[in-house]
Amino acid sequence: MVLQSGLPSLRLVRTLAAPNEVSTLGMLQSGNFGLTWSPDGERLAAYVHNGLGIITWSPDGKYQHEFPRYSSFGLDACCLNFLSGHRLIIASPAAETNSPEDWDKMNGMAFAVLDAETGKVLRNVAGPNPSGRSNENTATDIATSPDERFVAVIYREFTDRRVGIYSTGDWQRVAALDLRNGNRSIQVDPQGVVFSPDGRTLAVLHNSRVKLFEVGSWTLSRSIEVFPDTVPRGNALVFGALAFSPDGTMIAAASNGGGSWWTYPNGKIAAEGYGVLRPYFPAEPLRVFRVADGALVASLGLFPGGIARTQLVWSPKGNYLGFLDGVGDIRFWDPFRPGASAPVTRMGLHSRTLRFSKDGSQLVANFEGGVKVFDVVTHP
């Protein structure tokens, strides 16, 4: 296996500490949960206390502020995005007070809009089933258009298999994208959503395809088959990550499973580094396509595990991709030349999110004690 050379390396410059707890479900959460970077580059934010709090930082570490997110169940915190520079935050539904009466009001809500300085709930936005129970309306994935006019929402599984489109002007749902495209037998939830950098296209990962919708008319303009592979018996395709290149000409999609893992000669799963590293379905879980005609540009395997929703990013110049693999290594890969991806640093299994700064000079990643900020070091 020949690793690609000439890719950047990472230099740790600071650690932004955050509370780290073990939940009643045995899941370790920390400042890494829902990590996001504001469009103006001035603030980072993440969930803490198992989703019952939010911390914001300046990337240089000089500013840090924490406020509560009131909810009966913190682990229903699924999305976190900045709006208006770093003035507002879109978060999962949040009650105005920490009381059971206010918690119950959240069942019909998809997401909340908070003041990023104080944590005050400015608005809770209703989901498709206002009389729903057990937070069934909660948004599990959110994308904001570059001009911040629209927010696209994927709801909790089985609630509404359409993608909701909300106007940020009045927070009303202005469209609901039916992904079945006339085929009423398709009963699959959308699994990823992202706007193109120019804001003209919304991409949705659904049923082995990337479906491209024209923003405004919300009509389907193209459908790209991402994983045409025949699924072997006992396997499944679980989709995760979706990312446009900065110029919008390409789109990367990844499965949340597949790649490679270590096994013993008898076929049993081995610990990392023991036995033999062998491919699992799909063997090449990361694939890059040309948007104009849907042609496959490149695909990648030979790395441990698949890639989840927040674990894939394009470099701002578009010359390589960064992602977290199944053992928590950050890897860089240039899809325009041959060679395997190069691991650049180990974050660990509790790392869930990567984010580049707008100019690409820094990258942040989560870990069980908070957030690590790296300088991206280029090499001739």
N, C-alpha and C positions, 0 to 999 in steps of 0.2 A: 504494500500500500504506500503510494507516494503522496506525501502531504504537499499542498500548495505552499510555495514560498513567496516572500515579498509582501505578505499580508501584514497589517498593523499588529502591534502588541499592545498590552494594557499595563498602565502603571497606576497603582493605588495611590490616591492623593488624600482621601479622608474617609472616615466611617461616620455615618449619621445614626446614632444609637436610637433604639425604640424598644418599648416594652415587649417582652416575649413570654408567652404563656403556653401551657398545655391545656387544651379544652377538654370538656367532659367526653368528647368523642375521640380523644387521643390524638387530635390533630394539632401539630405545632404551628402556631401563627405568630406573626411578628410585624415589624414595620415593613416587611416585604409584601404584605398582602394588598393587592390592588395598586401597586406602585404606579404613579403617573407623573408626567412632567408638563408644566403649563406651556401653552404655545409661545408665550413671551420669554420663556427660559428662566423666569425669576423664581419659580417655586416648584418643589417636589411635594407630593402628598402620598400617603398610604394609610391603610387601616391598621389599627393596633387594638389590643385587648380583645382579640378574636372578633373583630368587626364592631365592637361597641365604642370605639374611639377613632379619631382621625388625627394624624399629625401632618403638619406642613413644615417644610424647611426651605431655606434658600440653599442652592447647591454648594455655596461656599461655607455652609455650616454656621453662619453668623446669626441666622434667624431660625427659631424653632417655636412652634406653637401647637398645643394639643387641645382638642375639644371633644366632648362626648357625642356619640351618635346613639340616640335613644331607640331601643328596639328590644323586643322580647327574646330575640335569637340573633346574636351577632353574626353567626356564620352564614346568614342570608345576604351578607354584604358581597355583592358580585361585581359592581362596576364603580369606577371613580374617574371622572374627567373634569378638567378645568374649563371654564368659560370666561369670556371678557378679560383676557389676559390671565390674571390669577385672582380676580375679584370674586368669582363664583365657582362652586363645585357642584357637579352632578354626582349624586351618590345614590345608593340603594335607599328605599323608603326609610324615613327617619321621623320619629314622633317628636312633637314639640316639647313634651315633658316625659319624664321617666315614670309613667303610670300605666297600669294595665288597660285603662280606658283608652288612652292615646295609642297604645300598641295595637289594639284591636282595629283602630281606624286605618292602619297601614295595610291591612289585608287586601284592600281594593286598589292599592297604589303600585305603580311600576317603578318610579324613581322619585328622588327629591332634589330640589335645588337649594343649596345652602350658601350662606355668606361665608367665604373662605377665611375671613379674619376672626369671626365670632362663633361660627358654627350654627348661627340662627337659621331655622328652617324658613325659607322664604316661600316655598311652594312644594306641595306633594302632587305629583302628576298621576292621574288615574290610569289604570291598565284596562284591558279589554273586558274584564269581568268585575265591575265595581263591587258586586256583592260576594266576591270570592272569599275563600277561607285559606288559612295556613300560608299566607303570602304567595298564593299561586300566581299573582300578577307580576311579581318581581322581575325586573329586567335582569337577564343573565349576561347580556353583552350589549354594549352601546357604542355607536360611532357618531362623531360630530362632524358635520361638513366643514371644510376649511373656512368658509365665510360665516360659520356659526348660525346659519339660518335654520338648519334642520338637525334633528337627532334621530338616528335610526336605532330601533330597539328590537332585540330578540327576547321573548318572554320565557318564563320558566317552562320546562318541558311539559308538553301536552296541553298547555293553557290556550295558546293561539299560535298555530303553525305559520301564521303570516308574520311579516316583518312590519312593525309599526313605525310610521314616519310622523314625527312631531315638529311643529313650528315653534321655534324659540321665542317668537313674538308674543304668542298668547298661550303656549304650551298645550294647544289642542292637537289631537291626532288628525292629520290632513290626508293620510293615505295608509293603506294596509296592503302589502304586497303578497298576493297569493302565488306561492312558488310552484304550485302543481301544474301551472301552464296548461290547464284544460284536462289534465289527467287526474280525475277524482280519486283514483285508487292509491295515489302516492300519499302516504301518511308518515312523513319524516320531518322532524323539526329542523329549522335552519341552524347552522353550527358555526357561523362566523360572519361578520359584517364589517365593511370598511369603505370609506369614500376615497375616490381618486384624489390626487394632490390638486388638480384643477377644479374639483368640486362638481364636475359634470356627470360623474358616473358613481353609482353605488354597487359594490360587489358583494354578493351573498354566497357563502359556501353552503351547498345544499344537495343532498342525494348524489354524491360523487361528482358534482359539477360546481363550477363558479358561474353564477348567473349575474350578468351585468345589466343594470337598469339605468335608464336616462333620468337624471335628477330633474324634477319639476313635472314632467309628464308621467314619470314612474313606470314607463313601458320597458319591457324586456328587449334589449338590443342584441345580446349575444349570450350564448351558453357554451362554456368550455368544459369538456369532459376531463376531469383532473385524474381520476383513478378508474380507468376502464378495466383494470385487472379483475380477473375472475377470483372471487374470494374463496379460498380453500375451506373445506369443511372444518368447523371448530374455530374459525377465525372471524374477525369482524373489522370493518373499516370505521374507525372513530376519528372524525375530523377535528382539527384544532385551529391551526394558525392560518392567517390570510394577510398578505401585505402587498401593497402597490410599490413599485419602484418610484423614486422621487420624481421622475419625468412622466410617470403614468403609462409608459409604453409596455411595461411588463407587470405580471402579478405572480407572487409566490404563494403556494398553498402547501400545507403539510398535514400529515396524519398524526394523530396523537398516540399512535402505536407503530410498531414495525421497526425498521432499522436492524440492528444486530444486538445480540446478547450472548453472554458466556454460558456454555452448557458442558456437562460431563459427557463422556462417550455413551452412557446409557440414555442420554436425552434429557436428563434432569437439569433444572436450572442451577447454575453455579453462582457463587459470589463473584463480584467484579474482579477480573484479572485471573480467575481460575478456569480450568477447562479450556474450551475452544470458543472463540468468538464466531458465531454463525448467524446468518441472516434470518430474520423473522418477517412475516408478511405485514405490510408491503416492504420489500427489501430496500426500496428507495422512497422513503416517506416524504422527502422534500423535493418539490418540483416547481420549475419556473416556466411560465408561458408568455408568449407574445399576445398582447391584448387585441391587436388589430385583426388577427386571423386565428387566434387560439392555438398556434403552433407551439409545440414543446421546445423550449430553449435548452434546458438542462435538467437533470435530476440527480439526486444525491442519496447515497446509502453509506454503509461502512462506518456507522457511528452508533453508539449505544442508545436504544430507545427512540421514541417518537418525539414530537414537538407540540406542546400545548399552546393555547390561544394567545397568551401574552409573552411567549418565549421566542418570537421571531421578529426581526427588525431589519430593514434595509439601511445601509449607511447613507447619510444624507447626500453624498455625491453619487450614489447608485452603483458603485464599483464592487461592492461585496455585500453579503448578508451576514448577520450575526444571529446566533440562536443558542439556546440551552439544550443540552442533550439529556439522556436518561439518567446520567450519574451526576448531573449538575455542573458539567464543564461548559464554559462559554466557548463557542467555536465560531470561527470566521470561514467563509467560503465565497470564492469568486465563481459565479456560474458561467462566466465567459471564457474560462480556460480549464484544461483538464487537471485532474488531481483531487485528492480527498480533502475534506475540511480540516483545518488546523485548530487544535485546542489551544486556547490562549491563557485561560486561568480556571481554577477550580472554585466553584461557589458552594457546591453541596446540594443535597437532595431537597432542601427546603427553599431553594431559589426558584422563583416562579415568574419573574418579570425582567426584561431588558428594555432600556430606553436610551436612545441617543439624544444628545443635545442637538439643537437646531443646526448648528454649524458642523456637527460631527466630531468636535474636538474632545468631547467627553461621553462616557457611557456610564449608566447607573444600573445596578442590579441588586436584588434583595438577598437577604440571608437571614438566618434565625435570630440575629441580634439587631437587625435594622437594615440599613442601605449602605452599599459601598459605591463610592464615586471614583471612577478611573479616568485618567487622561488616556486618549487614544494616540499612540506613538507610531508614526509612519516610518517606513524604512525605504531607502533608495533601492 
